Amino acid sequence: MKKFLSMLLSVVLVFGVCSISAFAVAETATDAPATKLVTSIDVSFDFDIGGKKVGDYEDYITINTAGVEFEDNYDGLGAFANLLDGGSAEEYIEGEIYGISVYLTPEDGYAFPLSGDFVVTVNGEEHACNLFIGEQYDEELEEFVEVPTCDFFIIAAIGPEGGFAEGRTSKLIKEISIDIAPVAGMSVADWEEYVKINTPNLEFDDENGYPGAFVYDENYTALPSNYIFVAGQEYYIEAQLAPASGYCFPFDGVEKVTVNGEATEDYYIDSYYNDNYVVVDYASVAGYESASGENSPFDLISNYFTTFFAGIESYFAGIIQRILLIIMLLG
C-alpha cells in the first residue's frame, strides 16, 4: 500500500512540474511583445521652409504613423537636401530648388513588409517610396546590423510665399497597357493613330522634340518619320510614354505591362530631370506588329524616295565624318 501511495505521489509531482513549466512558458511568450507590421506611412511636409536649416527636418516633416521614426543613424540625418544644380545644402534659401531625401525606419516592435503592398502618403497624396534593407554599424554591439528603411524623394522650389512640391509627390501608376496596330498608309509620325494608350494618366513622352514612338523594319533599321507603313510587313515599334503631371512610376518598377492584351517584358523604365529640375519618369514599351489594310501606289512611291534620300543623306554624313576625322588627326 505504501509503495502504491509513493508511486501515486511521484506521478502527481511530475504532472505538477509539467503544468508549472507549461504555464511559465506561456507566460514568457505573452510577455514578449509581438511585432506589428506597418503597411502604410503618412507624412506631412511643410513647404514653407525658406530660411530653415536642412538638419531641422523634424520642424518641417511630421510622421503621422505610429511605430515609425526617422532613420538617422547615417550621419545623424533622417533627411538631407541637395541643390538640383549641384552641391549639398545646409539651409533652404529663397529662389533655389532642392531635392530632399527622407529616410524612415520602424521603431522597436514594428516592421516594414519586405514584399506586398506598402503605401506612403505625403500631404495626403500617394507617394513613390523605395523600401530596402540597409546596414548600419551598431557601436554597442560592435557589429553591422540590418536596418529596414523607407526612403522617398521630394523636390521643393523655395519662393517668396513658401515652397511648392513637384516630381515624386505623386500618385503611382502601377500598370501599363497599350495597343499597337499600324495600318497601311499611316506614316511613322502618326504615332497617336497606331499606338493606343489604355492606362489612365499616361501619355506620350514627346515634349522634348523626340517622337512618341520609334519604328524599325525587319532588319532593325530605324525608319524616318515620313515613312509609310506597308501592308503585311512586320515592324518593331517602341512607344515612348510618360506619366501625366502629378503621377509617377514606383521606384521598384510597375507590376505589369501589356501590349495588345499580352504581358510583355520588352520594356524599360527610367527617369530624368526636365528643364524645371522636376523628376520625370518615362517608359519605353515595344512590340512586333504587322501593318494591316492596303496601300495606294502613291504610298510605295513615297517610301521609295524616302528611303532613297535617307540612304544618300547617310552616305554623305559618313563621308563628312571621315573628313572631320582626318582633319583632327592631321591637326
Buried (B, 14 or more C-beta within 10 A) or exposed (E): EEEEEEEEEEEEEEEEEEEEEEEEEEEEEEEEEEEEEBEEBBBEBEBEBBEBEBBEBEEBBEBEBEBBBBBBBEEEBBBBBBBBEEEEBEBBEEEBBBBBBBBBBBEEEBEBEEEEEBEBBBBEEBBBBBBEEBEBEEEEEEEEEEBBBBBBBBBBBBEEEBBEBBBBBBBBBEEBBBBBBBBBBBBBBBBEEBBEBEBEEBBBBBEEEEBBBBBBBEEEEEBBBBBBBBBEEEBBBBBBBBBEEEBBBBBEEBEEBBBEEEEBEEBEBEBEBEEEBBBBBBBBBBBEBBBEEEBEEEBEEBBEEBBEEBEEEEEEEEEEEEEEEEEEEEE
